[in-house]
Every structure is written in C-alpha cells, then in structure tokens.
C-alpha cells in the first residue's frame, strides 16, 4: 500500500497485523470502539511515540481510520485524533485463515 512502511503485500496485509504492538492496538480498538493515541498508550502500557508509530502503519494500510474531535468542551478546548478499526481487519483475517486451508 502506498505510504506504508510495512505493506505486507505478499501476505495480503496479515503481516502488518502480526506485529504484537499492532495486534494489541487492534484488539483494544475492537473492544473499546474508538480511542485517542495517549489513551491507547496508557491502557497498553506503551509510550505515546511507539503507539503513534504503529497507528500510522495501521492507518496507511487501511486497518484503522481516524477523525479529529473536541474532547474537552470546557476551557481550554482540547482536540484529539480518535482511531477506530475498519472492516479491512476482518476481511484480511478471513482471507488469511482461508489461505491456510
């Protein structure tokens, strides 16, 4: 995929999902729905920088999508980028399992 540092072209993308940090991020987002970077990092016990790196790989390969949202309606307002899993995760996992048969 364009822009991705690890496209996983030979495995249909399953390679991207096989990294333990990315797998944990996907698992968490599937469970919680939507979260922002520092919340993901805190829950998983990783640094914000590490999570941001892996989120960028997941996003560039179409496994997650994001949107900016106001998180603090009080003063001062705060904007965060919320991430959620796309349908591509399920499709890639189904394709990978089917290829094992």
TAVEN-V361465 format. One line per field, one symbol per residue. phi: phi as a letter, one per 20 degrees, with the letter a starting at -180 (. if undefined). psi: psi as a letter, one per 20 degrees, with the letter a starting at -180 (. if undefined). burial: b if it has 9 or more other C-alpha atoms within 8 Angstrom, else e. Layout:
phi=???
psi=???
burial=???
This chain:
phi=.fneecfmgfdmofgffffgffffffgffffencbdgffggffemdfgfffggfffffffdmeccbbebfdcffeffcdceedbfeffgffffffffffee
psi=qpiqinhkhhjjihggiiphghghgggghhgieqrrghgggggikrqgggggghhhgggijjhqrrqpqpinirqqqppqopqqqrihggggggggghii.
burial=eeebeebbeeebbbbbbeeeebbbbbebbbeebbbbbeebbbeeeeebeebbebbbbbbbbbbbbeeeebebeeeebebbbbbbbbeebeebbebbeeeee
